[in-house]
Each structure stands twice: as C-alpha cells, then as structure tokens.
Amino acid sequence: MNRLMKILMIVPVLYLIIMPVYLASSSNSKPCSGIVINITDSADYHFVTKRQLINLVYGNSSRVIGKKLKDISTFDIENRINVLHELKTAEVYLTIDGALHVYADQRNPIMRLIPNDGGDYFVDNEGFVFRRRNLYTPRLHMVEGNVTVTGAMLDSLSVLDTNVKNSILKDMYYFVNYINDDSFWSAQIDQIYVDGNNEIDLIPRVGNHIVHLGTFENYKGKLRNLAAFYDQVLPEVGWNKYSTINLEFKDQIVCKKR
C-alpha cells in the first residue's frame, strides 16, 4: 500500500517536470505561424507603426513566418527594435501556438523642443529626449529658442539625470509638468520661448500679449500673480491693451501698453 502511494505521488511530479520539457522541445520545432504586434497607446500616439516594427522583426531575413521557432532569435529582434528611442521598451516572445509577439511601449511626451541651432524633439514624462521623425505631432506645449539637446540626451540620458548640469531643460521639465497639471494654465499657455539670457517668455492662447516670466525662480508665485491680474485687471481694461506683461520682479507686475 505504501509503495502504491509513493508511485501515485511520484507520477504527478514527473508529469510536471517532463511535460514542460516535452512541450518546449516540440514547440521549438514548429514553424512560426504569424507575427502579432501590440503598440501601447496606439490610439493616442503614432511615433511608431506596425509596418516599421514588422520590418525590424525581419531585419535582413527574407522569412520569419514559416521559419522554425528554434531558429528565431527573440533577443536579436528585441535589440533591433529597442534602437527606436520613441519606445520606452520592447519585448519579443514566442507562444506555444507558434506566434511571435512584439510588445512595444511608446514614450509619453509632455513637450516639444525646437532649438535655435536646429532639430525637432520631444521630451517624455521621464525626461528622455527623442527626435521627431515623422509628420505626426501630438498637441503639446512647444519650447523654442536657446535650448541645447546633447548627444548624451539623444543616447537616453534623461534631462533629470545628475550628470546633466546647468541645463535649463531640467527646470523646463518641472515647469511644463506644473502647467500640465493645472487645467487653466495648460489651456492658456501655448508656446514657451527661451532667450539668450535663459529668461522665459510665455505666449498665451488668449490675449494678444507676451508674458515675460524672467527666470524660473518662484515661477509658481509669478503665475499666481498673473492669474490674479487676468482675473481682476484685464477684464476691465481689455485683453489686448498690453503688448507685454512682465513678471520678473518680485511681487509686482509691470505692463507695457500696446
């Protein structure tokens, strides 16, 4: 009886050990039945396309579908796809039905950069910079002027990294996140311009004027003062009375008439 019980206990264990090995070896000899592409936030962002990812899956190979799974290197395919800086990450894996799956996680941009010295870039919610490669442009706050995008940033160095020193992009990152989190400022501030002295001008969507912020020092207090000015003064004098609203001085607003 004891021997029978031992045999009954051993059989399930052997099954659990042998079956995965058998299934893995048998599935490895299967041909690839298809390619499944899953791009996160594909309805919101179009930085990469399915066709682009399929081309990277193939690489220099003329055939993937029909090829034995054991002859397909998911590691090599992942490396080819992860060259795209528009992606936060990419994962490639094979399933028991013979399908090759590609999971691509797109970056979530918070602003667009157009430096004086050329180029067109996005900065994502983790501070990573990547190039604008196609005509697709999500609606974001646009930052122009005296900003510098370094080669290290384009090689996946976040603007928040401690190795990035004296970069106005770090301050810009926190500023843009702040206005994005405020429904009024997110709707009101359209463009942000950095001049040669690293001072900031804001171009609003409503009102034919420029807001001179000065430096980013105490920008929250400056925006509170501007909000009060918008609420109490401009409705009385008109939104187009001033060409410039200057916030750079502490606790005061200096306006230039049109």
Secondary structure in CASP SS format (residue, H / E / C, confidence):
PFRMAT SS
TARGET T0000
AUTHOR 0000-0000-0000
METHOD secondary structure of the structure
MODEL  1
M C 1.00
N H 1.00
R H 1.00
L H 1.00
M H 1.00
K H 1.00
I H 1.00
L H 1.00
M H 1.00
I H 1.00
V H 1.00
P H 1.00
V H 1.00
L H 1.00
Y H 1.00
L H 1.00
I H 1.00
I H 1.00
M H 1.00
P H 1.00
V H 1.00
Y H 1.00
L H 1.00
A H 1.00
S H 1.00
S H 1.00
S H 1.00
N H 1.00
S C 1.00
K C 1.00
P E 1.00
C C 1.00
S C 1.00
G E 1.00
I E 1.00
V E 1.00
I E 1.00
N E 1.00
I E 1.00
T C 1.00
D C 1.00
S C 1.00
A C 1.00
D C 1.00
Y C 1.00
H C 1.00
F C 1.00
V C 1.00
T C 1.00
K H 1.00
R H 1.00
Q H 1.00
L H 1.00
I H 1.00
N H 1.00
L H 1.00
V H 1.00
Y H 1.00
G C 1.00
N C 1.00
S C 1.00
S C 1.00
R C 1.00
V C 1.00
I C 1.00
G C 1.00
K C 1.00
K E 1.00
L H 1.00
K H 1.00
D H 1.00
I C 1.00
S C 1.00
T H 1.00
F H 1.00
D H 1.00
I H 1.00
E H 1.00
N H 1.00
R H 1.00
I H 1.00
N C 1.00
V C 1.00
L C 1.00
H C 1.00
E C 1.00
L E 1.00
K E 1.00
T E 1.00
A E 1.00
E E 1.00
V E 1.00
Y E 1.00
L E 1.00
T C 1.00
I C 1.00
D C 1.00
G C 1.00
A E 1.00
L E 1.00
H E 1.00
V E 1.00
Y E 1.00
A E 1.00
D E 1.00
Q E 1.00
R C 1.00
N C 1.00
P E 1.00
I E 1.00
M E 1.00
R E 1.00
L E 1.00
I E 1.00
P E 1.00
N C 1.00
D C 1.00
G C 1.00
G C 1.00
D C 1.00
Y E 1.00
F E 1.00
V E 1.00
D E 1.00
N C 1.00
E C 1.00
G C 1.00
F C 1.00
V E 1.00
F E 1.00
R E 1.00
R C 1.00
R C 1.00
N C 1.00
L C 1.00
Y C 1.00
T C 1.00
P C 1.00
R C 1.00
L C 1.00
H E 1.00
M E 1.00
V E 1.00
E E 1.00
G E 1.00
N C 1.00
V C 1.00
T C 1.00
V C 1.00
T C 1.00
G H 1.00
A H 1.00
M H 1.00
L H 1.00
D C 1.00
S C 1.00
L C 1.00
S C 1.00
V C 1.00
L C 1.00
D C 1.00
T C 1.00
N C 1.00
V C 1.00
K C 1.00
N C 1.00
S C 1.00
I H 1.00
L H 1.00
K H 1.00
D H 1.00
M H 1.00
Y H 1.00
Y H 1.00
F H 1.00
V H 1.00
N H 1.00
Y H 1.00
I H 1.00
N H 1.00
D C 1.00
D C 1.00
S H 1.00
F H 1.00
W H 1.00
S H 1.00
A H 1.00
Q H 1.00
I E 1.00
D E 1.00
Q E 1.00
I E 1.00
Y E 1.00
V E 1.00
D C 1.00
G C 1.00
N C 1.00
N C 1.00
E C 1.00
I E 1.00
D E 1.00
L E 1.00
I E 1.00
P E 1.00
R C 1.00
V C 1.00
G C 1.00
N C 1.00
H C 1.00
I E 1.00
V E 1.00
H E 1.00
L E 1.00
G E 1.00
T C 1.00
F C 1.00
E C 1.00
N C 1.00
Y H 1.00
K H 1.00
G H 1.00
K H 1.00
L H 1.00
R H 1.00
N H 1.00
L H 1.00
A H 1.00
A H 1.00
F H 1.00
Y H 1.00
D H 1.00
Q H 1.00
V C 1.00
L H 1.00
P H 1.00
E H 1.00
V H 1.00
G C 1.00
W C 1.00
N C 1.00
K C 1.00
Y E 1.00
S E 1.00
T E 1.00
I E 1.00
N E 1.00
L C 1.00
E C 1.00
F C 1.00
K C 1.00
D C 1.00
Q C 1.00
I C 1.00
V E 1.00
C E 1.00
K E 1.00
K E 1.00
R C 1.00
END
